[in-house]
Amino acid sequence: MTDVAGTDKRARFVPGQPDMWAFVLFETLVFTGYFGIYLFYRARSPELFLHSQAHLDLRIGVFNTLVLLLSSWSVARCVQSSRAGAYPAALRDVYITATCAAIFLFFKVFEWVRLGGSGNGPDSADFFTYYFFLTGIHFVHLLIGFVVLGVIVYQLRSPARRSQELVETCATYWHTVDFLWVLIFALLYVVR
């Protein structure tokens, strides 16, 4: 289908800026390397990793995973509301996303303190070295995510600054961070 100017209206739309998709690809490759190293060492010492893994609280991992999935849903609603011009709803949804992120971070710190208090720190066993490294890197990505969510709020609050492309770019970052957590959760908490 073509319009009056002769442009193809069926062109595929990819949300956000292309640079963000390059970043997503880069981050996926980097984390794939991290996961590969983790799995290599896990295969070399499966009993040690299983023993250490038993110290994790699966309930906290599941809860945090559900909280981040809720945050992905709310940031997706934010994008939809923004596309529809429903900016108050979009702002509400980005605030829900930030609240979910804060809850996740609180419980992650709680879990780290609990593990450290029971003698399971980053240098106590190979499993915990990888656990604290992977969850720590993810933690930093979530902190950056607060800045990203702030950019969305900044964009949505003023008609003069609104950029749907920037809102969608920021949401893409958020979804990437959530996706990486799902993989980290599966590797550290679920895979036995």
Buried (B, 14 or more C-beta within 10 A) or exposed (E): EEEEEEEEEEEEEEBBBEEBBEBBEEBBEEBEEBBEEBBEBBEEBEEBBEEBBEBBBEEBBEBBBEBBBBBBBBBBBBBBBBEEEBBEBBBBBBBBBBBBBBBBBEBBEEBBEBBBEEEBBBEBBBBBBBBBBBBEBBBEBBEEBBEBBEBBBBBBEEEEEBBBEBBBBBBBBBBBBBBBBEBBBEBBBEEE
